[in-house]
Amino acid sequence: MALCLAFLVLAGAEFVVRGPIRAIRTATHFNDFLSPYIQARAWTRGLDPYSPETLLALWPEGAPHFLFLPIEVADGSILRKRGIPTAYPIPSLVLIAPLSRLPWGLAYGLWLAIHLALFVLMLPALVALAGFSCRDPLAVFLVAFTLALAPFHTGLVTANPALIAVEAAVISLWTARQGYDVATAILLTLSAGLKPQIGFCFLLYYLMRRRWRLLGRTLALLMLLTAFGLLRMALAHTPWFANYLKDNQVLLESGILAHFTPVNPMRFGLINLQVVLYSLVGSVSVANRLAVSIGATFLVVWLVVILRRNRRDEDELELLDAGAIAVLSLLPIYHRFYDAALLVLPLCWAMVSFRKARTFSSLTLLLLLPFLIPGGTILESLESAGRIPSTFASRWWWQRVVMPHEVWLLVLLCILLLYEMTVDWNRRNASVALSKPVGMDNANSGAPERDHSRQSIFPEDTLARSAESQARD
């Protein structure tokens, strides 16, 4: 316990220094909240939020003014070079709109406060999802490991909406377990509205769990949010859709930030499969097709296991199922390092399974350890500064294995989680079969399968009914 507490203190200190303190110190720098803040302000005024000219015209006085802004807006290269205006959908701008009415400094402070508040709420939610008491050493270790995860530090410093999407989604797992469907729908709407590629994997999870009411409320809120955003654009007669499509096209095809080729000097800050696949096949189109194919294959495995599992096991395996789909969702499409904050879910499952499946838990933690530092970004910085010997940097294994090591770790973690899902399903089926009395199948061949499972799960009820029957005879 003392060792866990020491780890907690160190991890907490690291989180404060590398997260909030660093975010405050870099508040005058460019961050990922600035562009959606301006775009949300444009939406409230009925202007095109995806126009570079609008972005420049509404640039807030309190924000840093960069020399490249008017130059790159004039020559049309700002979207390709800087990724702004961002391609966030209309619902995300509607969610950010209340903050856009405030001065930039105050809006950024509140945005950072929301990040921290949701993070603090997420910690006890994780402990509760794991079923730990606050005094359990595993609970302390879980909180400490979460505090030490570098994606949270990076997400705070960059002020990216993805971190709020992750925190809201994780908290929603706890509220859903408690039966708070309205609160869960609001949290899922916040997650999917701010970052669809994060929130929608949780919607798929609840779809497979047949949580129809919860899913219906969430989709209704998302549609209401979208309709409200589109109505504002329609009333202002603002042509915005063409620029929105262009922003997405540039981001995914020619934009530097999302490019996974040497054109992007920060490509190893990406964690999607294309980073590794391009280094192997040397073709952008082939890398994209392979990434989608591999992601689809993993998804089919996940769906088959979920569909064939008995529904009574869903709550017990919630963290495993949600963790697997969360990791899987990171692989086939564009994701940056801060999106790996989703790894708190497999981390939580590893803590839950530590006492009964120590090998699996140890392997999971081993794969998660490198995410305590932003390894890809650090290696890029060292390489660009010339601190990596050329004999290493020119080797195939350096560019294909070492530099994109985070992607390889996510692939291995996804395979491990899917394997654990399959093994657990087979193990449970075998235990149910062994618990059936001899001759039960033949004696009750016409009885529904549901009765068999009840007799194997509740043996006390079976014995009680047998005793009552003998007494009556």
Buried (B, 14 or more C-beta within 10 A) or exposed (E): EEEBEEBBEEBBEBBEEBBBEBBBEEBEEBBBBBBBBBBBBBBBBBBBBBBBEBBBEBBBEEBBEEEEBEEBBEEEBBBBEBBBBBBBBBBBBBBBBEBBEBEBBEBBBEBBEBBBEBBEBBBBBBBBBBEBEEEBBBBBBBBBBBBBBBBBBBBBBBBBBBBBBBBBBBBBBBBBBEEBBEBBBBBBBBBBBBBBBBBBBBBBBBBBBEBEEBBEBBBEBBEEBBBEBBEBBEEBEBEBEEBBEBBBEBBBEEBBBBBBBEEBEBBBBBBBBBBBBBBEBEEBEBBBBBBBEBBEEBBEBBEBBBEEBBEEEBEEBBBBBBBBBBBBBBBBBBBBBBBBBBBBBBBBBBBBBBEEBEEBBEBBBBBBEBBBBBBBBEBBEEBEEEEBEEEEBEEEEBBBBBBBBBBBBBBBBBBBBBBBBBEBBEEBEEEBEEBBEEEBEEEBEEEEEEEBBEBBBEEEEBEEEEEEEEEEE
